[in-house]
Amino acid sequence: MPMAKAAPAHREQLALDLLLTGKSATATVAHMAVHCGCSRRQSQRYVAAAYQFLKADITACNVDRPVQVAKLIHLLETTCEQALAAKNFSAVVASCRELRELCGLSADK
């Protein structure tokens, strides 16, 4: 049953839960759009809010930054691989952009 009437806080918590189980941002956005009955754009907002919560939590815990960066690189590379296999080229591009930004490979750097 879609959660069309669910409160935004509930949707943000769902996004956070999905991210914590290891789902990529792209997969979380897609899941939210289907199961919550909201647009992809709105799903992206919920996922962004969940990431802000994660960022604050990690900052407060003083987590080892190189370890987190390595984990994110691995996750983005895995996302790219799976998206490419599924011929989801927009997800490949999005993951590559995030990876480029994370690694500081932008042309303007």
C-alpha positions as MATLAB code, in Angstrom:
seq = 'MPMAKAAPAHREQLALDLLLTGKSATATVAHMAVHCGCSRRQSQRYVAAAYQFLKADITACNVDRPVQVAKLIHLLETTCEQALAAKNFSAVVASCRELRELCGLSADK';
ca = [
       0.000    0.000    0.000;
       1.564    3.336   -1.026;
       2.281    5.771    1.768;
       0.826    8.734   -0.126;
      -0.392   10.397    3.059;
       2.723    9.771    5.140;
       4.195   12.753    6.925;
       7.413   14.236    5.532;
       9.299   13.262    8.697;
       8.232    9.650    8.183;
       9.436    9.766    4.577;
      12.761   11.280    5.604;
      13.154    8.482    8.152;
      12.377    5.899    5.466;
      15.019    7.473    3.210;
      17.512    7.378    6.078;
      16.693    3.742    6.828;
      17.203    2.776    3.180;
      20.530    4.602    2.988;
      21.684    2.939    6.207;
      20.937   -0.495    4.759;
      23.375    0.282    1.943;
      21.024    1.370   -0.819;
      22.506    3.972   -3.114;
      20.966    7.426   -3.378;
      19.616    6.557   -6.817;
      18.005    3.343   -5.597;
      16.581    5.136   -2.580;
      15.057    7.882   -4.724;
      13.470    5.284   -7.012;
      12.133    3.289   -4.050;
      10.700    6.400   -2.412;
       8.987    7.530   -5.617;
       7.292    4.155   -6.079;
       6.398    3.294   -2.491;
       5.548    6.750   -1.174;
       3.603    7.887   -4.209;
       5.625   11.079   -4.611;
       7.586   12.513   -7.514;
      11.237   11.682   -8.108;
      12.096   15.312   -7.359;
      10.325   15.151   -3.987;
      12.029   11.821   -3.317;
      15.367   13.501   -4.009;
      14.522   16.119   -1.372;
      13.808   13.421    1.225;
      17.071   11.650    0.378;
      18.982   14.951    0.582;
      17.508   15.574    4.041;
      18.519   12.061    5.111;
      22.066   12.690    3.889;
      22.201   15.926    5.889;
      21.232   13.951    8.991;
      23.945   11.373    8.236;
      26.510   14.107    7.710;
      25.657   15.748   11.039;
      25.775   12.382   12.788;
      29.165   11.487   11.302;
      30.567   14.919   12.140;
      29.361   14.644   15.732;
      30.943   11.185   16.099;
      34.309   12.312   14.700;
      34.412    9.392   12.253;
      37.684    8.751   10.437;
      37.316   10.748    7.205;
      39.600    8.621    4.965;
      37.665    5.491    5.893;
      34.352    7.167    5.053;
      35.709    8.471    1.750;
      36.922    4.994    0.823;
      33.500    3.568    1.657;
      31.760    6.200   -0.467;
      34.089    5.603   -3.396;
      33.360    1.889   -3.250;
      29.612    2.499   -3.018;
      29.628    4.917   -5.978;
      31.679    2.534   -8.100;
      29.281   -0.302   -7.253;
      26.324    1.912   -8.116;
      27.898    2.765  -11.468;
      28.509   -0.890  -12.234;
      24.956   -1.930  -11.375;
      23.393    1.017  -13.191;
      25.451    0.279  -16.288;
      24.387   -3.379  -16.223;
      20.754   -2.248  -15.926;
      21.272    0.283  -18.767;
      20.224    3.072  -16.404;
      22.542    5.633  -17.927;
      21.212    8.607  -15.974;
      22.133    6.804  -12.755;
      25.605    6.069  -14.178;
      26.109    9.750  -14.969;
      24.835   10.853  -11.550;
      27.104    8.393   -9.750;
      30.091    9.405  -11.857;
      29.450   13.078  -11.114;
      29.361   12.363   -7.397;
      32.521   10.278   -7.653;
      34.270   13.027   -9.623;
      33.283   15.601   -7.005;
      34.289   13.372   -4.107;
      37.710   12.677   -5.626;
      38.277   16.303   -6.634;
      38.571   15.490  -10.332;
      36.524   18.450  -11.587;
      38.110   20.481  -14.359;
      37.942   23.674  -12.279;
      40.050   22.241   -9.432;
];
